[in-house]
Amino acid sequence: MSGRDRGGGRPRTLGLVAVLALALAGMAAPALAAADNAPDTMAQSDEFSRQLGDLKSTMAELNRKIEESAKSFDGTTDVEQARHELEELRASVSGLLGAVADNGVVSQLGAKALKRVRDKLKMLEQDTRFSQQERAYLLERWRELNEGTERATEDLSKARKRLAELLGTLQANEDFIDELVQLREGAKALQIIRQLTTSIRSASDDLARLIGGIKPPGV
């Protein structure tokens, strides 16, 4: 090869190098852009995974709340249970009325206490076992006890009569009480429905956010 040929090959070599450099630069640009976008992609993936985990927990909790709400609602509409409560109330009222009646256990209790103290006073007045001074002391103490028992028995009688009147009023309004019990159960059912509605709406919001994360931007 002549010196002219060798000298002419250098410009061609430089040209090839320039072309290769431009090609490599063109290939590197998308790779660099992809590398720059990698952190955003990872962040979006992590956020989606977090939302998915939260949704799974929310759905499991919602299923539990639905089951509990159904059981609780059945309890509020259980006629037999409400009737049983009223029967228990009637039995309690009837038993108390019998106890606080004029000839009931409470009234007899006060009468027995008074009789015991008064019988003791009569016995001491005729008792010769004690000296005059000892008997006087005992009689004074028993008379004080008698007075206190009389006051306590009178207070007991007033309390007994008041309770008897109130129980009689309660017994006379059993039908109205029945309606109040049903109103109470209805209010419980309403609360259950409202709480369940709130839980379902919250789960729907979580699901909507997850679905929004599935779609590509602009779709």
Secondary structure, DSSP 8 states (H G I E B T S, - for coil): --HHHHHHHHHHHHHHHHHHHHHHHHHHHHHHHHHHHHHHHHHHHHHHHHHHHHHHHHHHHHHHHHHHHHHHHHHHT-HHHHHHHHHHHHHHHHHHHHHHSTTSHHHHHHHHHHHHHHHHHHHHHH--SS-HHHHHHHHHHHHHHHHHHHHHHHHHHHHHHHHHHHHHHHHHTHHHHHHHHHHHHHHHHHHHHHHHHHHHHHHHHHHHHHHHHHS-TT-
